[in-house]
Amino acid sequence: MTEEKMFFENEVFSKEDYEFTFKKDEELIEDILKNKKCGKVLDLGCGEAGTSLALADKGFEITCVDISKTAIENVKKEAKRRGIKINALIKDLETFEIEEDYDVIICTGVFHFLPKKIIFKLIKEIKDHTKENGLNVFEVFLEGDPSQEEDSVGYYFKKGELKKIYSSWKILDYEEYEEYDEDEKQINKLAFLMAKK
Ligand SMILES: C[S@@+](CC[C@H](N)C(=O)[O-])C[C@H]1O[C@@H](n2cnc3c(N)ncnc32)[C@H](O)[C@@H]1O
């Protein structure tokens, strides 16, 4: 069986009929731009990196990290096509160490692939490597999400848990919500957080 963290590489991105669309999250871009007009962005578990590519188009300096070789190769190709520079790295977040400080660190739809111990170490590192007034942006899956299985390696957050972790920062947005997943035909339970240091 495919290791959970390799699911997107093996079962999604590397499939012959998969099409990279580099879809961006317009609302997220707007919210980031309300707080930052330029700066350094780190996108952890970037996947297609649509939002980061759009921020690079606007002059942000982007570093993208993903375990998927196919995703990173395609992100690099797309950056070249757009005539922008982007630092895209094939790395496993279980061992990745953040070496620089960033204005914005984004990690969406990734934590449910990582064990709890790694996540809490990574969140500490993310916080430490965020510049003063910098932003952290997360979207996480919550306990009870239909994708959670008894033997899931990845961590599912408790209601309110992520907000509590950021209680000493300014919470710009925190929402818990349900969203229909068209591909899996299921309703996901999610939380979104944007916090300012
Ligand atoms: C659901 S996609 C989310 C992609 C993107 N962040 C977004 O919001 O659209 C999950 C991504 O996490 C990556 N991923 C999973 N485990 C990882 C790990 N241990 N290290 C790095 N990337 C990982 C997958 O390859 C995939 O690209």
Ligand as a Chemical Component Dictionary entry (heavy atoms), coordinates in Angstrom:
data_LIG
# 
_chem_comp.id                   LIG 
_chem_comp.type                 NON-POLYMER 
_chem_comp.pdbx_formal_charge   0 
_chem_comp.three_letter_code    LIG 
# 
loop_
_chem_comp_atom.comp_id 
_chem_comp_atom.atom_id 
_chem_comp_atom.alt_atom_id 
_chem_comp_atom.type_symbol 
_chem_comp_atom.charge 
_chem_comp_atom.model_Cartn_x 
_chem_comp_atom.model_Cartn_y 
_chem_comp_atom.model_Cartn_z 
_chem_comp_atom.pdbx_ordinal 
LIG C1  C1  C 0  -4.038 17.885 -0.207 1  
LIG S1  S1  S 1  -2.510 18.331 -0.948 2  
LIG C2  C2  C 0  -2.490 20.044 -0.500 3  
LIG C3  C3  C 0  -1.663 20.860 -1.443 4  
LIG C4  C4  C 0  -1.671 22.373 -1.192 5  
LIG N1  N1  N 0  -1.045 22.712 0.055  6  
LIG C5  C5  C 0  -3.063 22.923 -1.263 7  
LIG O1  O1  O 0  -3.573 23.447 -0.259 8  
LIG O2  O2  O -1 -3.668 22.853 -2.339 9  
LIG C6  C6  C 0  -1.319 17.642 0.167  10 
LIG C7  C7  C 0  0.130  17.847 -0.244 11 
LIG O3  O3  O 0  0.986  17.505 0.852  12 
LIG C8  C8  C 0  2.110  16.827 0.341  13 
LIG N2  N2  N 0  2.718  16.039 1.433  14 
LIG C9  C9  C 0  2.163  15.024 2.125  15 
LIG N3  N3  N 0  3.043  14.552 3.037  16 
LIG C10 C10 C 0  4.177  15.283 2.910  17 
LIG C11 C11 C 0  5.449  15.267 3.561  18 
LIG N4  N4  N 0  5.736  14.382 4.529  19 
LIG N5  N5  N 0  6.374  16.168 3.179  20 
LIG C12 C12 C 0  6.113  17.060 2.170  21 
LIG N6  N6  N 0  4.938  17.114 1.525  22 
LIG C13 C13 C 0  3.975  16.244 1.882  23 
LIG C14 C14 C 0  1.543  15.992 -0.793 24 
LIG O4  O4  O 0  2.522  15.543 -1.691 25 
LIG C15 C15 C 0  0.545  16.977 -1.408 26 
LIG O5  O5  O 0  1.138  17.765 -2.404 27 
# 
loop_
_chem_comp_bond.comp_id 
_chem_comp_bond.atom_id_1 
_chem_comp_bond.atom_id_2 
_chem_comp_bond.value_order 
_chem_comp_bond.pdbx_ordinal 
LIG C1  S1  SING 1  
LIG S1  C2  SING 2  
LIG S1  C6  SING 3  
LIG C2  C3  SING 4  
LIG C3  C4  SING 5  
LIG C4  N1  SING 6  
LIG C4  C5  SING 7  
LIG C5  O1  DOUB 8  
LIG C5  O2  SING 9  
LIG C6  C7  SING 10 
LIG C7  O3  SING 11 
LIG C7  C15 SING 12 
LIG O3  C8  SING 13 
LIG C8  N2  SING 14 
LIG C8  C14 SING 15 
LIG N2  C9  SING 16 
LIG N2  C13 SING 17 
LIG C9  N3  DOUB 18 
LIG N3  C10 SING 19 
LIG C10 C11 SING 20 
LIG C10 C13 DOUB 21 
LIG C11 N4  SING 22 
LIG C11 N5  DOUB 23 
LIG N5  C12 SING 24 
LIG C12 N6  DOUB 25 
LIG N6  C13 SING 26 
LIG C14 O4  SING 27 
LIG C14 C15 SING 28 
LIG C15 O5  SING 29 
# 
